Amino acid sequence: MAEAGQSRRDEGGSALQELVRLRERIDAIDAAILAKLNERAEAVLEVGRLKGSAGLPVYEPAREQGILERLTTLNPGPFPDRGIAPVFREIVSATRSLEEVLRVAYLGPPGTFSHQAALRHFGHLAETLPCASIRDVFSAVARGEAGVGIVPVENTTEGIVTQTYDCLAASELTLCGEVQLRIANHLLSRSGERERVRRVASHPQPLAQCRRWLDAELPGVERVEVSSTAAAARMAAEDESVAAIGSAAAEEAYGLRAIARSIEDRRDNTTRFLVIGREAPSPGGNDLCSAVFTLRRDESGALWRLLEPFARCGVNLTSIQIRPIEGKPWEYHFFLDVEGHPSEPRVREALDAAARVANSVRLLGSFPRAAGRDE
């Protein structure tokens, strides 16, 4: 027995020595990574000086997206592919801030899904500007109060965000990028006790995304629409009879407790966000192009003739959305998303042919497609 105990102690001592050795190796690797990060930062400072002298924008979505895609392709493992984007987004955010701190307008207050999307896409060293409405996000970017803005445009459960489309039709800003964010809606309150809930508050979109759950679990409980999920969380923090539907970030920010988690009706509940800015990004090789058209009401076959050139030129239409034109009853904006960039001949040909059919046309922007959904 004594010999067995001594053997275990020897093995334990050997394991501790190996653990110390491995930790020293990790510390040396971390120091080498830090040195390389500073080497990268020096190179970015040089890039910033060149951009400044040439009047080029600091935020280049195609370049940033290309970095993530290239590194994921090069990754031999065992570092997980899913870990590359979050790590390098923060590296890019940190080194971008050496050129200029990017200010990002979003639908606030802090803790909304728009806030979460902004941090995921631009990193935590970007400066965020909360706005009271989607229209205010557009205004902040147009006035130069923010370099870019991020706005929700559609959800897999509830479809399009109409206010965003209406703002796109009226704005002269350009589209710069997109973000896809998996949305987990949590029911939050001050006490975390379901029996105390008399009202459920949230933005109209999350309320709709959780409709079946609310019908089954909280029938008859009043539903209150507010400007954002964070505004709902603030209501819940102030009134224990109110439960908010919101994010984990809102739960933490407002000191709430979860009554139920992930109450959205669909497991694939994802919101797509668009990045808006004042400068058009350069082509990225995997782009989406958005345009808005109007048609004459009295021309039969006009819609077919608008869409036909895209099929003839082999250009894939990924989305067609229709919104009424303010002040013109029964007239509509037709929003088209197409794969590709206007610099590509077949895309240019299709857009030009469609423009000849249309009463009016405006290119909303071309931007790198999101590589995938952020969990």
C-alpha positions in Angstrom: 0.0 0.0 0.0 2.8 2.4 0.9 4.5 1.6 -2.5 1.2 2.3 -4.3 0.8 5.6 -2.5 4.4 6.6 -3.3 3.8 5.7 -7.0 0.8 8.0 -7.1 2.7 10.8 -5.5 5.5 10.4 -8.0 3.0 10.4 -10.9 1.3 13.5 -9.5 4.7 15.3 -9.1 5.6 14.4 -12.7 2.3 15.7 -13.9 2.7 19.0 -12.1 6.2 19.4 -13.6 4.8 18.8 -17.1 1.9 21.2 -16.4 4.4 23.9 -15.3 6.5 23.3 -18.5 3.4 23.5 -20.7 2.2 26.7 -19.0 5.6 28.3 -19.5 5.4 27.3 -23.2 1.9 28.9 -23.5 3.3 32.1 -21.8 6.1 32.2 -24.3 3.6 31.8 -27.2 1.4 34.6 -25.7 4.3 36.9 -25.6 5.1 36.1 -29.2 1.5 36.8 -30.2 1.6 40.1 -28.4 4.8 41.0 -30.2 3.2 40.2 -33.5 0.1 42.2 -32.6 2.3 45.2 -32.0 4.1 44.5 -35.3 0.6 44.4 -37.0 -0.3 47.7 -35.2 2.8 49.4 -36.6 1.9 48.3 -40.1 -1.7 49.6 -39.6 -0.4 52.9 -38.6 1.5 53.1 -41.8 -1.7 52.2 -43.7 -3.5 54.9 -41.8 -0.9 57.5 -42.9 -1.3 56.5 -46.5 -5.1 56.5 -46.3 -5.0 60.0 -44.7 -2.8 61.4 -47.5 -4.9 59.8 -50.2 -8.3 60.7 -48.6 -9.3 57.0 -48.3 -11.9 55.7 -45.7 -10.7 54.0 -42.6 -13.6 51.4 -42.6 -13.1 49.0 -45.5 -15.7 46.2 -45.2 -14.4 44.2 -48.1 -10.9 44.2 -46.8 -12.1 43.2 -43.2 -14.3 40.5 -44.5 -11.5 39.2 -46.7 -9.2 38.9 -43.7 -11.6 36.7 -41.9 -12.4 34.5 -44.9 -8.7 34.1 -45.8 -7.6 33.1 -42.2 -10.5 30.6 -41.9 -9.4 29.0 -45.2 -5.8 28.9 -44.0 -6.5 27.5 -40.6 -5.0 24.0 -40.2 -6.5 23.5 -36.7 -6.8 22.5 -33.9 -7.9 26.1 -33.2 -11.6 26.1 -34.1 -12.7 27.9 -37.3 -15.6 29.4 -35.4 -13.2 31.1 -33.1 -11.3 32.9 -35.8 -13.9 35.6 -36.6 -14.5 36.8 -33.0 -10.8 36.9 -32.2 -9.8 38.7 -35.4 -12.7 41.1 -35.4 -11.4 42.4 -32.1 -7.9 42.6 -33.4 -9.1 44.5 -36.5 -11.2 46.8 -34.2 -8.2 47.5 -32.0 -5.8 48.3 -34.8 -8.5 50.2 -36.8 -8.8 52.5 -33.7 -5.2 53.5 -34.2 -6.2 55.0 -37.6 -9.4 56.5 -36.3 -12.0 55.6 -33.7 -15.1 54.5 -35.7 -18.4 55.8 -34.4 -21.3 53.5 -35.0 -25.0 54.6 -34.7 -27.5 51.9 -33.7 -31.1 51.6 -32.4 -30.6 52.0 -28.7 -30.4 52.2 -25.8 -27.5 49.8 -24.9 -28.5 46.2 -24.6 -30.6 46.0 -27.8 -30.0 43.4 -30.5 -28.8 46.2 -32.8 -26.2 47.1 -30.1 -25.1 43.4 -30.0 -24.8 43.3 -33.8 -22.7 46.5 -33.8 -20.3 45.1 -31.3 -20.1 41.8 -33.1 -19.4 43.4 -36.5 -17.2 46.4 -35.5 -15.6 45.1 -32.2 -15.5 46.6 -28.8 -13.1 49.4 -29.6 -15.6 51.1 -31.9 -17.5 53.9 -30.3 -21.3 53.3 -30.3 -24.0 55.9 -30.5 -27.4 54.9 -29.3 -30.4 56.4 -31.2 -34.0 56.5 -30.3 -35.3 55.2 -33.7 -34.1 53.7 -37.0 -34.8 57.0 -38.6 -32.5 58.7 -36.1 -29.8 56.2 -37.0 -30.0 57.4 -40.7 -30.0 61.0 -39.5 -26.9 60.6 -37.3 -24.9 59.1 -40.2 -26.2 61.7 -42.7 -25.2 64.6 -40.4 -21.8 63.1 -39.7 -22.4 62.4 -36.0 -21.5 58.8 -36.8 -19.2 57.3 -39.5 -21.6 54.4 -40.1 -24.9 53.1 -38.8 -26.3 49.6 -38.3 -30.1 48.9 -38.8 -32.2 45.8 -38.8 -33.7 45.0 -42.2 -35.4 41.6 -42.0 -36.0 38.6 -39.7 -36.5 35.0 -40.6 -39.7 34.8 -38.5 -41.4 38.2 -39.1 -40.0 39.3 -42.4 -38.9 42.8 -43.3 -38.5 45.8 -41.0 -40.6 48.3 -42.8 -39.2 51.5 -41.3 -35.7 50.5 -42.5 -37.0 50.1 -46.1 -38.8 53.4 -45.9 -35.7 55.2 -44.7 -33.6 53.5 -47.5 -36.0 54.9 -50.1 -35.7 58.4 -48.7 -32.0 58.5 -47.8 -29.0 59.3 -49.9 -26.7 57.1 -47.8 -25.1 54.1 -49.2 -25.1 50.5 -48.0 -21.7 49.2 -46.8 -22.2 45.8 -45.3 -24.5 43.3 -43.7 -24.6 41.3 -40.4 -26.6 38.2 -39.6 -27.3 37.7 -35.9 -29.0 34.7 -34.3 -31.7 36.1 -32.0 -32.4 34.4 -28.7 -35.3 36.2 -27.0 -35.5 35.8 -23.2 -38.4 36.7 -20.9 -36.9 38.9 -18.2 -38.2 40.6 -15.1 -37.0 42.0 -11.8 -38.0 39.0 -9.7 -37.7 36.3 -12.3 -41.1 35.0 -11.2 -43.7 34.3 -13.9 -46.7 34.7 -11.6 -46.0 38.4 -11.0 -46.1 39.3 -14.6 -49.1 41.5 -15.6 -47.6 43.0 -18.8 -45.0 41.9 -21.4 -43.1 44.7 -23.1 -40.8 44.7 -26.1 -40.2 46.0 -29.6 -42.9 44.8 -32.0 -40.5 42.4 -33.8 -39.6 40.3 -30.7 -43.2 40.3 -29.6 -44.2 38.8 -32.9 -41.3 36.4 -32.9 -42.5 35.0 -29.6 -46.3 35.1 -30.4 -47.0 31.3 -30.1 -45.0 31.0 -26.8 -46.8 34.0 -25.3 -50.2 32.6 -26.4 -49.5 29.3 -24.8 -47.7 30.3 -21.6 -49.0 33.8 -20.8 -52.6 33.9 -22.3 -54.4 37.1 -21.6 -51.4 39.0 -20.4 -51.2 42.5 -21.9 -48.5 43.0 -24.6 -46.9 46.5 -24.8 -45.0 47.7 -27.8 -42.0 50.0 -27.1 -39.2 51.5 -29.1 -36.6 48.8 -28.4 -35.8 45.7 -26.3 -33.6 47.7 -24.1 -36.4 50.2 -23.4 -38.6 47.2 -22.4 -35.8 46.0 -20.1 -35.7 49.4 -18.4 -39.5 49.3 -17.9 -39.1 45.8 -16.3 -36.3 47.1 -14.0 -38.6 49.8 -12.8 -41.8 47.8 -12.4 -41.9 44.2 -11.1 -45.2 43.5 -12.8 -43.6 44.1 -16.3 -41.6 41.4 -18.1 -39.4 42.3 -21.0 -38.5 40.3 -24.0 -34.9 41.0 -24.7 -31.3 39.8 -25.0 -28.9 38.4 -22.4 -27.0 41.7 -22.7 -30.2 43.6 -21.6 -30.6 41.1 -18.7 -27.1 41.9 -17.5 -27.3 45.7 -18.1 -30.6 46.2 -16.2 -30.1 43.7 -13.4 -33.0 41.4 -14.5 -33.6 37.7 -14.0 -34.8 35.3 -16.6 -38.3 33.8 -16.3 -37.7 31.7 -19.5 -34.9 31.6 -22.1 -35.1 31.4 -25.9 -38.8 31.7 -26.2 -38.8 32.6 -29.9 -41.1 30.4 -31.9 -38.5 29.4 -34.4 -35.0 27.9 -33.6 -33.6 29.6 -36.8 -34.7 33.0 -35.6 -32.1 35.3 -37.2 -32.1 39.0 -38.0 -30.2 40.5 -40.9 -28.7 44.0 -40.3 -27.4 46.5 -42.9 -24.5 48.8 -42.4 -25.1 52.3 -43.8 -22.5 55.0 -44.5 -21.6 57.9 -46.7 -18.8 56.3 -48.7 -19.3 53.3 -51.0 -17.1 50.3 -50.3 -14.8 48.7 -52.9 -15.8 45.4 -54.5 -15.1 42.4 -52.3 -15.5 39.5 -54.8 -18.6 38.1 -53.0 -21.0 41.1 -53.1 -24.6 41.9 -52.9 -26.1 44.9 -54.8 -29.3 46.7 -53.7 -31.4 49.0 -55.8 -34.8 50.6 -55.6 -37.1 51.1 -58.6 -40.5 52.7 -59.3 -42.8 51.8 -62.2 -45.5 53.6 -64.1 -48.9 52.4 -62.9 -50.5 52.5 -66.4 -48.0 50.2 -68.1 -49.0 46.6 -68.3 -46.2 44.1 -68.0 -43.8 46.7 -66.5 -42.9 44.5 -63.5 -42.1 41.6 -65.8 -40.0 43.8 -68.0 -38.1 45.2 -64.9 -37.2 41.7 -63.8 -36.5 40.0 -67.1 -33.0 41.5 -67.7 -31.7 39.8 -64.6 -32.8 36.4 -65.8 -31.5 37.1 -69.3 -28.1 38.2 -68.0 -27.8 35.3 -65.5 -27.9 37.6 -62.4 -29.5 36.0 -59.4 -32.2 38.0 -57.6 -32.0 37.2 -53.9 -34.8 39.4 -52.7 -37.7 41.4 -54.0 -39.6 43.7 -51.5 -42.4 46.2 -52.1 -43.2 49.3 -50.0 -45.9 51.9 -50.7 -44.7 55.4 -51.7 -45.6 58.0 -49.2 -48.2 60.5 -50.6 -48.9 58.4 -53.7 -51.6 55.8 -53.0 -51.2 52.5 -54.8 -47.8 53.3 -56.1 -44.8 51.4 -54.8 -41.0 51.2 -54.3 -39.6 47.9 -55.6 -36.4 46.9 -53.7 -34.2 44.4 -55.5 -31.1 42.6 -54.1 -28.9 40.9 -56.7 -25.8 38.9 -56.4 -22.7 40.6 -57.7 -21.3 44.1 -58.0 -22.1 46.8 -60.6 -18.5 46.7 -61.8 -19.2 43.2 -63.2 -20.4 43.5 -66.8 -23.4 41.2 -66.5 -24.7 42.9 -63.4 -24.2 46.3 -65.0 -26.0 45.2 -68.1 -29.0 43.9 -66.1 -29.2 47.1 -64.0 -29.0 49.3 -67.0 -31.7 47.4 -68.8 -34.0 47.5 -65.8 -33.4 51.2 -65.4 -34.6 51.8 -69.0 -37.9 50.1 -68.0 -38.3 51.9 -64.7 -39.8 55.3 -64.0 -37.0 55.9 -61.5 -34.0 54.0 -60.1 -31.5 54.5 -57.4 -28.6 52.2 -56.5 -28.7 51.8 -52.7 -25.2 50.3 -52.6 -23.0 47.2 -53.1 -21.3 45.5 -50.2 -19.6 42.3 -49.1 -22.1 39.6 -48.1 -22.0 38.3 -44.6 -19.9 35.2 -44.3 -22.4 33.5 -42.0 -24.6 33.9 -39.0 -23.1 35.1 -35.7 -24.4 33.0 -32.8 
